[in-house]
């Protein structure tokens, strides 16, 4: 893969620091537990755990031999100096030959050492985060656990239609024009459709700021180090839009640049929690997506989203995740949308997450649930890669916990608003959103 080919230049630095991802020490500490957790997440190459440990054993053995050679070389070098000082040139030349022989053997070992570190790195970066103990077993979305679901659903009029027909009827979104300009999955929002987008972004940002999040505006492209640090590389290599000339990636979510604000940082725990929010467009290739589930706004290559990101002390992170869930829930309630909350099973979780809750909104017109938010706790997984640590009053350092959540992603929210709030006379705007749209109906 392109990513691995270009990133290997930095792997020695990463391995020697071992402040990233699931470390070898973690795998050695309880190998059985590591395998069980990885299997819970449906990781297929469980044998990588044993292979990594064996490769590391060989690496340590070679490192020991290299250290011995270095000690011998230093000893002989001192001896040569003494021999030259005493005028014993022939003996000094013989000692130099010994050093040349040692160097030749050491070069072979260094080559083997480098190969082993490369092999360890290549396997290590494929290991996903360990799932939390509360994560349900399962391999598909159907096995996710519903933790909450509303019981009242909108009753639409007889001529109700899905959002793509409403968008055309009221001239809100032009999918064909977007296809002309760029391609499928890049819609053009028009008139009140564009105003609704802008209103939702402002509404979500204002609510996040009210909840104590500090707004940031971040780049929409990131470098390779940033994509690696949040776990998008190498896992999502091929799923992100990539500019090969400058080796930059269009962001799949604001989580990537916002979290990377704190890469290589040591944060005084008195300054925690850190709470940031930001609006960005998001770009996803969504390779392989097709069928009725991707029609209209259901799945796009470019879409808008407001993200909330938190840096927490480990002992506070799960309470923080509950707070984030309440925040997202409040947004959906304000928008008067029927929703449910799912705790994702191991097989449906992301590569980086330890525990994820999804929010889904019910589309009465499509008669299906649409995912609109994910709220995830990564524990130390991203912090390992970020080299993001905290320090206490005694200057003791520890890895932080990182969390993020969609608050909210716009396409399916817009789809749900249009569909669930449609009437025979137009589309009613939720009361909480009217101060932002400046209109009460779309007709």
Secondary structure, 3 states (H helix, E strand, C coil): CHHHHHHHHHHHHHHHHCCCCCCHHHHHHCHHHHHHHHHHCCCCCCHHHHHHHHHHHHHHHHHHHHHHHHHHHHHHHHHHHHHHHCCCHHHHHHHHHHHHHHHHHHHHHHHHHHHHHHHHHHHHCCCCCCCCCCCCCCCCHHHCEEEEECCCCCCCCCCCCCHHHHHHHCCCEEHHHHHHHCCCCCCEECCHHHHHHHHHHHHHHHHHHHCCCEECCCCCEEEHHHHHHCCCCCCCCCCCCEECCCCEEECCCHHHHHHHHHCCCEEEHHHCCEEEEEEEEEECCCCCCCCHHHCCCCCCCEEEEEEEEEEECHHHHHHHHHHHHHHHHHHHHHCCCCEEEEECCHHHCCCCCCEEEEEEEEECCCCEEEEEEEEEECCCHHHHHHCCEEECCCCCEEECEEEEEEEEEHHHHHHHHHHHCEECCEEECCHHHHHHHCCCEEC
